[in-house]
Amino acid sequence: MLMEGKKGLIVGVANNKSIAYGIAKACASQGAKLAFTFLNEALKKRVEPIAAELGSNFVYELDVNNEEHLNQIPQKIQKDLTALDFVVHAVAYAPKEALENSFLQTSKEAFDVAMQTSVYSLLSLTRSLLPVLKDNASILTLSYLGGVKYVPHYNVMGVAKAALESSVRYLARDLGLRGIRVNAISAGPIKTLAASGIGDFRMILKYNEINAPLKRNVSIEDVGNSAMYLLSDLARGVTGEIHYVDSGYNIMGMGDVELDDEGNTILCWDNKNK
């Protein structure tokens, strides 16, 4: 199995419909031994059953904005797993109002919160875990197309994802001296708890499905399998990359179909050139 003997930390599982769960399940199915984190007591009740399902007894409290938590996590990892072969960073947050209004109306407080939680946490978490990261380990984070192109309602999260993708490249350079790889997956829209805060998300899903070359949306299993590849030794020569898993939607300069406010087709290009 591809991940036999590998040990990894999954940060940011919300429930069994989250992308992080899809990644964890794919890695576990290939023999990886996992540890998980939870943000608070409410999420602990969701994460513990997932950990048990995937054969793990290791569940740690971790608020990536809490210095005490970050300082304690290496000792917990060392005690239970000795060292890590990979880390999955699946953490992002922006206040709801920053996703409802225009980007121009983003408050400094909302901007700071989004950048701190969604971007700086990758840096602070990586720095914290360095003592327990093996040479040639792999770090993976999650991005979205809104980081490089305008996506309605994504607003400050788009700016945060742009900074996250740049951070991937700079961290890849710094950590490459130890053979540690840093990559990101830019997944297409998926019905997750995080996505529920984005306005008109059903419209985004439908638009992507119609206009993607593969004519479908992706699943957490699709993303999980691609992530497992990037975390495995199969991708030992890959670092600093943003890998799209979106049915090819990111290559489209102009969609085949436009939708009105009700989701009805108002324009369809003739792909057969009749």
Secondary structure, DSSP 4 states (H G I P E B T S, - for coil): -TTTT-EEEEE---STTSHHHHHHHHHHHTT-EEEEEESSHHHHHHHHHHHHHTT---EEE--TT-HHHHHHHHHHHHHHHSSEEEEEE------HHHHHS-GGG--HHHHHHHHIIIIIHHHHHHHHHGGGEEEEEEEEEEE-GGGTS--TTTHHHHHHHHHHHHHHHHHHHHHGGGT-EEEEEEEPP---TGGGGSTTHHHHHHHHHHHSTTSS---HHHHHHHHHHHHSGGGTT--S-EEEESTTGGG-SS-SEEE-TTS-EEEE--TT--
